[in-house]
């Protein structure tokens, strides 16, 4: 092992996100980018050993830290902290997910591996970022491709462990391994599987937000000549409601643009608009449904989609009120005719979007 001087010694630490399917559809690309961005930001926030970000490399972050390397125990705790935060995010995402595209539905297969290598490197400043060059940064990157047969792990090179005084490592915690690389030779390392930390992930599912005793008051139906997935995607797209909700002039939303359980929005028609919350989603092989409930839990709307032969979709829009004699009477006397006409025209507009698209 080459002795490092204090001013060129550096730890390279690379968490790398894997397990994504290669998506083709525009929606899936956009959503996968959104998910990866949030995961990368989460990894940066989980940095607890004083590392700096050199750059983001696709689905990975290149961290570095100058000076003495962390101990093996510190590396393990850093990996543990990132891993638990990473999978807590994914578990929460799945609980609150509304979108059923390949990217969003595939988050359960996303994995995290981490490579730690300590060595030396020259640097090159590129605007606000430090660009590393040299053999050791190449080693760190090459080790992302290895023969390790577990999905999620911390890989620390033997060079890293030796430099930190960790010549003797717990055989029950680490597994020794080697890989040979062209121009680099054989690299020795130790692997710490991370799967066991999943037991530390505790995320509560969303509390029920809908009505406990809804009474259906009206149903409107349409047959749309488009796949159920495309129709559902149109319906859950809150900013896109401007394209088909009759008379809508703007959509006010809480937080970002993405729809999820607990998301509130208000479709404004002039100065009028009722604030609704996305409260429930149910999906099967042949049906998809979305529930939206007003914040006082007096009224609700259910979009129920059924897959039909010929790659078409049967859409039912159902209006509900709390199962209370007073609310049922008020709905029939004051709202039923008005809301039925409003949603009838809105559904015509929705159908028109697919007709214009050549459906």
C-alpha positions as CSV (number, residue, x, y, z in Angstrom):
1,X,0.0,0.0,0.0
2,X,1.4,3.4,-0.9
3,X,1.7,5.9,1.9
4,X,-0.5,8.9,1.4
5,X,0.4,12.4,2.4
6,X,-2.2,14.3,4.5
7,X,-3.1,16.8,1.8
8,X,-3.8,14.3,-1.0
9,X,-5.4,11.5,1.0
10,X,-9.1,11.2,0.3
11,X,-12.0,8.9,1.0
12,X,-14.3,8.2,-2.0
13,X,-17.8,7.1,-1.0
14,X,-20.3,6.3,-3.7
15,X,-23.9,5.3,-3.0
16,X,-25.4,3.9,-6.2
17,X,-29.1,3.4,-6.9
18,X,-30.1,0.3,-8.8
19,X,-33.1,-1.8,-9.7
20,X,-34.9,0.6,-12.1
21,X,-36.5,-0.8,-15.2
22,X,-35.6,1.0,-18.4
23,X,-38.7,3.1,-19.0
24,X,-39.8,4.3,-22.4
25,X,-43.0,6.2,-22.0
26,X,-42.6,10.0,-21.4
27,X,-44.6,9.8,-18.1
28,X,-42.4,7.0,-16.7
29,X,-39.2,8.9,-17.7
30,X,-40.4,12.0,-16.0
31,X,-41.6,10.2,-12.8
32,X,-38.4,8.1,-12.6
33,X,-36.3,11.2,-12.8
34,X,-38.4,12.8,-10.0
35,X,-37.9,9.7,-7.8
36,X,-34.2,9.5,-8.4
37,X,-33.7,13.2,-7.7
38,X,-35.5,12.9,-4.3
39,X,-33.5,9.8,-3.4
40,X,-30.2,11.5,-4.3
41,X,-31.1,14.5,-2.2
42,X,-32.0,12.2,0.7
43,X,-28.6,10.5,0.5
44,X,-26.9,13.9,0.6
45,X,-29.0,14.9,3.7
46,X,-28.0,11.6,5.4
47,X,-24.3,12.3,5.2
48,X,-23.1,12.3,8.8
49,X,-19.3,11.9,8.5
50,X,-18.3,15.2,7.0
51,X,-18.2,14.2,3.4
52,X,-18.6,16.7,0.5
53,X,-20.4,16.1,-2.8
54,X,-18.1,16.1,-5.8
55,X,-20.8,15.4,-8.4
56,X,-23.9,13.5,-9.2
57,X,-23.3,10.7,-11.7
58,X,-26.6,9.4,-13.1
59,X,-28.1,7.4,-10.3
60,X,-25.1,7.8,-7.9
61,X,-23.4,10.4,-5.7
62,X,-19.7,10.8,-5.6
63,X,-18.8,11.9,-2.0
64,X,-15.3,12.6,-0.8
65,X,-13.6,13.4,2.4
66,X,-10.0,14.6,2.8
67,X,-7.6,13.6,5.5
68,X,-7.8,10.5,7.7
69,X,-10.3,7.8,6.8
70,X,-13.3,7.0,9.0
71,X,-13.1,3.8,11.1
72,X,-14.9,0.7,9.8
73,X,-17.5,1.3,12.5
74,X,-18.1,4.8,11.2
75,X,-18.4,3.6,7.6
76,X,-21.0,1.0,8.7
77,X,-23.0,3.5,10.6
78,X,-23.0,5.9,7.7
79,X,-24.2,3.1,5.3
80,X,-26.8,2.1,7.8
81,X,-28.1,5.7,8.2
82,X,-28.3,6.2,4.4
83,X,-29.9,2.7,3.9
84,X,-32.7,3.2,6.5
85,X,-33.5,6.7,5.3
86,X,-33.5,5.5,1.6
87,X,-35.9,2.6,2.2
88,X,-38.1,4.6,4.6
89,X,-38.6,7.0,1.7
90,X,-39.5,4.2,-0.7
91,X,-41.9,2.6,1.8
92,X,-43.7,5.9,2.4
93,X,-43.8,6.5,-1.4
94,X,-45.5,3.2,-1.9
95,X,-48.1,3.9,0.9
96,X,-49.0,7.3,-0.5
97,X,-48.6,6.5,-4.2
98,X,-51.4,7.3,-6.7
99,X,-49.6,6.9,-10.0
100,X,-49.6,3.5,-11.5
101,X,-47.0,4.0,-14.2
102,X,-44.0,1.6,-14.5
103,X,-41.6,4.0,-12.7
104,X,-43.9,4.6,-9.7
105,X,-45.1,1.1,-9.4
106,X,-41.6,-0.3,-9.7
107,X,-40.1,1.5,-6.7
108,X,-40.3,-1.7,-4.6
109,X,-37.4,-3.1,-6.7
110,X,-35.1,-0.1,-6.2
111,X,-31.9,-1.0,-4.4
112,X,-28.9,0.8,-2.8
113,X,-25.2,-0.3,-2.8
114,X,-22.3,1.7,-1.5
115,X,-18.6,1.7,-2.3
116,X,-15.9,3.1,0.0
117,X,-12.3,3.5,-1.2
118,X,-9.4,5.4,0.4
119,X,-6.5,6.5,-1.7
120,X,-4.9,9.6,-3.3
121,X,-6.0,11.7,-6.2
122,X,-5.1,14.9,-8.0
123,X,-7.9,17.4,-8.3
124,X,-9.2,19.7,-11.0
125,X,-11.6,22.5,-10.2
126,X,-14.6,22.7,-12.5
127,X,-16.6,25.8,-11.5
128,X,-17.9,25.0,-8.0
129,X,-17.1,21.3,-8.2
130,X,-13.9,19.3,-7.5
131,X,-13.0,16.8,-10.3
132,X,-10.8,14.0,-9.2
133,X,-8.3,12.2,-11.4
134,X,-6.0,9.3,-10.7
135,X,-5.9,5.6,-10.2
136,X,-7.9,5.5,-6.9
137,X,-10.9,7.4,-8.2
138,X,-10.9,4.9,-11.1
139,X,-10.8,2.0,-8.6
140,X,-13.8,3.5,-6.7
141,X,-15.9,3.7,-9.9
142,X,-14.8,0.3,-11.2
143,X,-15.9,-1.4,-8.0
144,X,-19.5,-0.5,-8.7
145,X,-19.3,-3.4,-11.2
146,X,-18.3,-6.4,-9.2
147,X,-19.0,-10.1,-8.5
148,X,-20.9,-9.5,-5.2
149,X,-23.9,-11.8,-5.1
150,X,-26.1,-9.8,-2.7
151,X,-28.3,-6.9,-3.8
152,X,-27.6,-4.3,-1.2
153,X,-24.3,-3.8,0.6
154,X,-21.4,-1.7,1.7
155,X,-18.2,-2.5,-0.1
156,X,-15.0,-1.2,1.6
157,X,-11.7,-1.9,0.0
158,X,-9.0,-3.6,2.1
159,X,-6.9,-0.5,1.4
160,X,-9.5,1.6,3.2
161,X,-9.7,-0.7,6.2
162,X,-6.0,-0.9,6.6
163,X,-5.6,2.8,6.5
164,X,-8.2,3.2,9.2
165,X,-6.7,0.6,11.5
166,X,-9.3,-2.0,10.7
167,X,-7.0,-4.9,9.7
168,X,-9.1,-7.2,11.7
169,X,-12.8,-7.0,10.8
170,X,-15.7,-8.9,12.3
171,X,-16.1,-12.0,10.1
172,X,-19.8,-12.1,11.1
173,X,-20.3,-8.6,9.7
174,X,-18.1,-8.5,6.7
175,X,-17.3,-11.0,3.9
176,X,-14.0,-10.9,2.1
177,X,-14.0,-10.7,-1.7
178,X,-11.8,-9.8,-4.7
179,X,-12.3,-8.8,-8.3
180,X,-9.7,-8.3,-11.0
181,X,-9.8,-5.4,-13.4
182,X,-7.9,-4.7,-16.5
183,X,-5.0,-2.2,-15.9
184,X,-5.8,-2.2,-12.1
185,X,-5.1,-5.7,-11.1
186,X,-6.8,-7.6,-8.3
187,X,-8.7,-5.4,-5.8
188,X,-9.4,-6.9,-2.3
189,X,-12.4,-5.7,-0.4
190,X,-14.9,-6.6,2.4
191,X,-18.7,-6.7,2.0
192,X,-21.2,-5.7,4.6
193,X,-24.8,-6.8,3.6
194,X,-27.4,-4.2,4.5
195,X,-30.6,-6.1,4.1
196,X,-30.8,-6.7,7.9
197,X,-31.4,-3.1,8.5
198,X,-34.8,-3.2,7.0
199,X,-36.2,-4.2,10.4
200,X,-35.3,-0.7,11.6
201,X,-37.6,1.0,9.0
202,X,-40.9,2.1,10.5
203,X,-43.3,4.1,8.4
204,X,-47.0,4.5,9.2
205,X,-49.5,4.1,6.4
206,X,-51.7,7.1,5.7
207,X,-54.6,7.5,8.1
208,X,-58.1,7.0,6.4
209,X,-59.1,10.4,4.9
210,X,-62.4,9.5,3.3
211,X,-65.9,9.2,4.5
212,X,-66.8,6.1,6.6
213,X,-70.4,6.0,5.5
214,X,-70.7,7.4,1.9
215,X,-74.1,7.3,0.1
216,X,-74.0,7.3,-3.7
217,X,-76.2,10.0,-5.1
218,X,-75.4,10.2,-8.8
219,X,-73.5,8.2,-11.5
220,X,-72.3,9.4,-14.9
221,X,-70.7,7.0,-17.4
222,X,-68.7,7.2,-20.5
223,X,-66.9,4.7,-22.8
224,X,-63.5,6.1,-23.9
225,X,-61.6,4.6,-26.8
226,X,-58.3,4.5,-25.0
227,X,-56.4,2.1,-22.6
228,X,-57.4,2.2,-19.0
229,X,-53.9,3.3,-18.0
230,X,-54.0,6.4,-20.2
231,X,-57.4,7.4,-19.0
232,X,-56.4,7.0,-15.3
233,X,-53.2,9.0,-15.9
234,X,-55.3,11.9,-17.3
235,X,-57.6,11.8,-14.3
236,X,-54.9,11.8,-11.6
237,X,-53.0,14.7,-13.3
238,X,-54.1,17.6,-11.2
239,X,-52.5,20.4,-13.3
240,X,-54.0,18.7,-16.4
241,X,-57.5,19.2,-14.9
242,X,-57.5,22.5,-16.6
243,X,-57.8,20.7,-20.0
244,X,-61.1,19.1,-19.2
245,X,-62.8,20.3,-16.0
246,X,-65.6,22.6,-17.3
247,X,-64.8,26.2,-16.7
248,X,-61.6,25.6,-14.7
249,X,-59.4,28.7,-14.7
250,X,-56.6,27.4,-12.4
251,X,-55.7,24.6,-10.1
252,X,-54.4,25.4,-6.6
253,X,-52.4,22.6,-5.1
254,X,-50.6,21.9,-1.8
255,X,-46.9,21.1,-2.3
256,X,-45.5,20.0,-5.6
257,X,-47.4,18.9,-8.7
258,X,-47.4,15.2,-8.0
259,X,-50.7,13.6,-6.9
260,X,-50.6,11.3,-3.8
261,X,-52.7,10.2,-0.9
262,X,-53.4,13.2,1.3
263,X,-52.8,15.7,-1.6
264,X,-55.2,18.6,-1.6
265,X,-56.2,20.7,-4.6
266,X,-58.9,23.2,-5.6
267,X,-60.1,23.5,-9.2
268,X,-61.0,27.2,-9.5
269,X,-63.8,28.4,-11.8
270,X,-63.5,32.1,-11.4
271,X,-63.6,32.6,-7.6
272,X,-65.4,29.3,-6.9
273,X,-63.8,26.0,-6.0
274,X,-64.1,23.3,-3.5
275,X,-60.9,22.0,-1.8
276,X,-60.6,18.2,-2.3
277,X,-58.2,15.7,-0.9
278,X,-57.0,12.5,-2.7
279,X,-58.1,9.9,-0.1
280,X,-58.0,6.4,-1.7
281,X,-56.7,4.5,-4.7
282,X,-57.6,0.9,-5.5
283,X,-56.2,-1.0,-8.5
284,X,-56.7,-4.5,-9.8
285,X,-56.0,-6.2,-13.1
286,X,-59.3,-5.0,-14.6
287,X,-60.2,-1.9,-12.6
288,X,-58.7,1.4,-11.3
289,X,-60.4,3.8,-8.9
290,X,-59.6,7.1,-7.4
291,X,-61.5,8.8,-4.5
292,X,-61.5,12.5,-3.7
293,X,-63.2,13.9,-0.6
294,X,-63.9,17.4,0.5
295,X,-62.0,18.4,3.7
296,X,-65.2,18.4,5.8
297,X,-65.9,14.9,4.7
298,X,-69.4,15.8,3.5
299,X,-69.1,15.0,-0.2
300,X,-66.8,12.7,-2.3
301,X,-66.2,11.8,-5.9
302,X,-65.1,8.4,-7.1
303,X,-63.7,7.8,-10.6
304,X,-64.1,4.1,-11.3
305,X,-62.5,2.7,-14.5
306,X,-63.0,-0.7,-16.0
307,X,-60.9,-2.3,-18.7
308,X,-63.1,-3.4,-21.6
309,X,-62.5,-5.4,-24.8
310,X,-60.8,-3.5,-27.7
311,X,-58.4,-1.7,-25.4
312,X,-61.2,0.7,-24.3
313,X,-62.2,2.0,-20.9
314,X,-65.6,2.3,-19.2
315,X,-65.5,5.3,-16.9
316,X,-68.0,5.9,-14.1
317,X,-68.0,9.1,-12.1
318,X,-69.9,8.7,-8.9
319,X,-70.9,11.4,-6.5
320,X,-71.4,10.6,-2.8
321,X,-72.5,12.5,0.3
322,X,-72.3,11.5,4.0
323,X,-75.1,9.1,4.8
324,X,-77.1,11.6,6.7
325,X,-80.7,12.5,6.0
326,X,-80.0,16.2,6.1
327,X,-77.1,16.0,3.7
328,X,-78.9,13.8,1.3
329,X,-81.9,16.2,1.2
330,X,-79.7,19.2,0.7
331,X,-77.8,17.5,-2.1
332,X,-81.0,16.6,-3.9
333,X,-82.6,20.0,-3.5
334,X,-79.6,22.3,-4.1
335,X,-76.7,20.5,-5.8
336,X,-77.7,17.4,-7.7
337,X,-78.9,19.1,-10.9
338,X,-76.1,21.6,-11.0
339,X,-73.3,19.1,-10.2
340,X,-74.6,16.5,-12.7
341,X,-74.6,19.1,-15.5
342,X,-71.2,20.3,-14.5
343,X,-69.6,16.8,-14.5
344,X,-71.5,15.7,-17.5
345,X,-69.9,18.5,-19.5
346,X,-66.5,17.8,-17.9
347,X,-66.6,14.2,-19.0
348,X,-67.5,15.2,-22.5
349,X,-64.4,17.4,-22.4
350,X,-62.3,14.5,-21.2
351,X,-63.5,12.2,-24.0
352,X,-62.7,15.0,-26.4
353,X,-59.1,15.0,-25.4
354,X,-58.7,11.4,-26.5
355,X,-60.6,12.0,-29.7
356,X,-58.2,14.9,-30.5
357,X,-55.3,12.6,-29.8
358,X,-56.6,10.3,-32.5
359,X,-58.2,7.7,-30.2
